[in-house]
Amino acid sequence: MTDKKKKIAVIAAVANYIKSEQEAIAFSQSRSSYFAPTITETKEQAPLVINFWGISGRHQQMQMRSMMQMKAFHGSKQKF
């Protein structure tokens, strides 16, 4: 029973993450028309490409390295 609940929770979390990424992309594209520089020769806007998966991966790596530096994975060295 708990496996079924866990699967449902994971699927819901992934769906929510994908939805938030799509909303962020839509938001950035709507704002890119205001902030993106224009090409003077053709008067076309330069495409704004944001790699959210790459940003997320780099953030996760930095967090993991920070936790390793704090020795979060090495356990407590206190002896009782």
DOGUMAR-30350 format. One line per field, with one value per residue: residue number from 1; x, y, z of N, C-alpha, C, O in turn. Coordinates in steps of 0.1 Angstrom, whole numbers, always signed. Layout:
seq: c(NUM	...)
n_X: c(X	...)
n_Y: c(Y	...)
n_Z: c(Z	...)
ca_X: c(X	...)
ca_Y: c(Y	...)
ca_Z: c(Z	...)
c_X: c(X	...)
c_Y: c(Y	...)
c_Z: c(Z	...)
o_X: c(X	...)
o_Y: c(Y	...)
o_Z: c(Z	...)
END
This chain:
seq: c(1	2	3	4	5	6	7	8	9	10	11	12	13	14	15	16	17	18	19	20	21	22	23	24	25	26	27	28	29	30	31	32	33	34	35	36	37	38	39	40	41	42	43	44	45	46	47	48	49	50	51	52	53	54	55	56	57	58	59	60	61	62	63	64	65	66	67	68	69	70	71	72	73	74	75	76	77	78	79	80)
n_X: c(+8	+19	+39	+24	+14	+37	+46	+26	+30	+56	+51	+33	+50	+70	+54	+45	+69	+77	+55	+60	+84	+77	+60	+78	+94	+76	+70	+95	+98	+78	+87	+111	+107	+107	+132	+152	+179	+179	+186	+203	+205	+185	+163	+153	+145	+169	+172	+163	+177	+173	+187	+171	+173	+201	+209	+196	+209	+236	+232	+224	+248	+266	+253	+257	+285	+289	+276	+293	+316	+308	+308	+286	+280	+297	+292	+288	+316	+317	+323	+307)
n_Y: c(-12	+12	+15	+20	+45	+60	+59	+73	+98	+104	+106	+127	+147	+149	+157	+182	+195	+196	+211	+236	+243	+246	+268	+287	+289	+300	+324	+336	+338	+356	+379	+382	+396	+422	+425	+414	+419	+437	+429	+450	+451	+434	+437	+418	+399	+386	+352	+340	+317	+295	+270	+251	+226	+222	+242	+234	+210	+219	+233	+213	+198	+217	+219	+193	+192	+211	+199	+177	+190	+200	+177	+161	+136	+120	+113	+116	+124	+123	+107	+87)
n_Z: c(+0	+8	-12	-35	-28	-26	-53	-65	-53	-62	-90	-90	-80	-100	-122	-113	-111	-138	-148	-135	-146	-173	-170	-161	-183	-202	-189	-190	-217	-224	-211	-224	-248	-240	-227	-244	-265	-297	-331	-351	-379	-391	-375	-359	-330	-307	-299	-267	-247	-221	-202	-182	-170	-170	-153	-129	-125	-121	-98	-80	-79	-67	-42	-33	-31	-12	+10	+13	+21	+45	+58	+60	+52	+64	+89	+125	+145	+172	+202	+224)
ca_X: c(+0	+28	+46	+15	+13	+50	+46	+17	+37	+67	+46	+28	+61	+76	+44	+45	+82	+76	+46	+66	+95	+70	+55	+90	+98	+66	+72	+108	+96	+70	+95	+122	+104	+110	+146	+161	+185	+175	+197	+200	+204	+173	+153	+147	+150	+178	+165	+168	+176	+177	+187	+167	+178	+215	+209	+192	+220	+247	+228	+225	+262	+271	+248	+263	+298	+288	+273	+305	+325	+304	+309	+272	+279	+308	+287	+293	+328	+317	+323	+299)
ca_Y: c(+0	+24	+16	+27	+59	+66	+60	+84	+110	+107	+110	+141	+157	+151	+165	+195	+201	+199	+222	+248	+246	+252	+281	+296	+292	+309	+337	+342	+342	+368	+390	+384	+406	+435	+426	+408	+429	+435	+429	+463	+449	+427	+441	+406	+397	+375	+342	+339	+303	+292	+256	+249	+213	+224	+251	+225	+200	+226	+237	+201	+195	+226	+216	+181	+195	+218	+190	+169	+198	+200	+163	+156	+122	+112	+109	+123	+119	+124	+94	+87)
ca_Z: c(+0	+8	-25	-44	-24	-30	-67	-68	-48	-71	-103	-88	-79	-113	-130	-107	-115	-153	-150	-130	-156	-184	-166	-160	-197	-208	-183	-195	-231	-224	-207	-233	-258	-234	-223	-254	-275	-311	-341	-358	-394	-395	-365	-352	-316	-305	-291	-253	-244	-208	-199	-168	-166	-167	-141	-118	-123	-115	-84	-72	-77	-57	-29	-28	-27	+1	+21	+16	+28	+59	+63	+63	+48	+71	+102	+136	+150	+186	+209	+237)
c_X: c(+9	+36	+37	+14	+26	+51	+38	+24	+48	+62	+40	+39	+68	+67	+44	+58	+82	+67	+53	+77	+88	+65	+67	+95	+89	+67	+85	+106	+88	+78	+107	+120	+108	+125	+156	+166	+180	+187	+194	+198	+190	+161	+146	+153	+159	+171	+172	+166	+181	+176	+184	+172	+193	+217	+206	+203	+232	+244	+229	+239	+269	+266	+254	+277	+298	+285	+285	+315	+321	+304	+296	+271	+289	+303	+293	+306	+329	+316	+316	+303)
c_Y: c(+13	+26	+24	+42	+66	+68	+72	+98	+114	+112	+124	+151	+160	+160	+179	+202	+205	+211	+236	+252	+252	+266	+291	+299	+302	+323	+344	+346	+355	+380	+392	+394	+420	+436	+422	+419	+426	+436	+441	+461	+444	+431	+429	+405	+385	+365	+341	+324	+301	+277	+253	+236	+214	+232	+242	+216	+207	+229	+224	+197	+204	+223	+203	+183	+202	+209	+181	+177	+200	+186	+157	+141	+114	+108	+118	+116	+120	+110	+95	+77)
c_Z: c(+0	-5	-35	-40	-27	-45	-71	-64	-58	-85	-101	-87	-92	-122	-126	-111	-130	-155	-146	-140	-168	-182	-166	-174	-204	-202	-189	-210	-233	-220	-216	-244	-253	-232	-234	-263	-289	-320	-350	-373	-398	-386	-359	-338	-315	-296	-277	-249	-230	-206	-185	-162	-162	-154	-128	-115	-116	-100	-75	-69	-67	-43	-24	-24	-13	+13	+24	+24	+43	+66	+68	+61	+56	+85	+113	+141	+165	+192	+222	+246)
o_X: c(+6	+39	+42	+14	+26	+56	+42	+23	+50	+67	+42	+38	+71	+71	+44	+57	+86	+70	+51	+79	+93	+66	+65	+98	+93	+66	+84	+112	+90	+75	+113	+129	+110	+131	+168	+159	+179	+196	+183	+191	+184	+149	+134	+164	+157	+165	+184	+155	+193	+165	+193	+176	+198	+226	+213	+206	+238	+253	+234	+243	+276	+274	+257	+281	+307	+291	+288	+322	+330	+300	+295	+263	+288	+310	+303	+307	+339	+309	+319	+298)
o_Y: c(+22	+37	+32	+50	+78	+79	+80	+107	+126	+122	+133	+162	+171	+169	+188	+214	+216	+219	+246	+264	+262	+275	+303	+311	+311	+332	+356	+356	+363	+391	+403	+400	+429	+447	+425	+428	+415	+443	+442	+468	+448	+427	+430	+409	+375	+369	+341	+319	+305	+271	+253	+235	+209	+229	+243	+213	+201	+228	+225	+192	+199	+224	+202	+178	+200	+210	+177	+172	+201	+185	+150	+134	+101	+101	+125	+104	+117	+101	+104	+76)
o_Z: c(-7	-9	-43	-49	-32	-49	-80	-71	-61	-90	-110	-92	-95	-129	-134	-115	-134	-163	-153	-142	-174	-190	-170	-177	-211	-210	-192	-214	-242	-226	-217	-249	-261	-234	-233	-267	-293	-317	-355	-379	-408	-389	-355	-336	-321	-286	-275	-248	-227	-208	-176	-150	-152	-146	-118	-103	-107	-92	-64	-58	-58	-34	-12	-13	-5	+23	+35	+32	+52	+77	+78	+67	+55	+91	+111	+142	+171	+186	+230	+257)
END
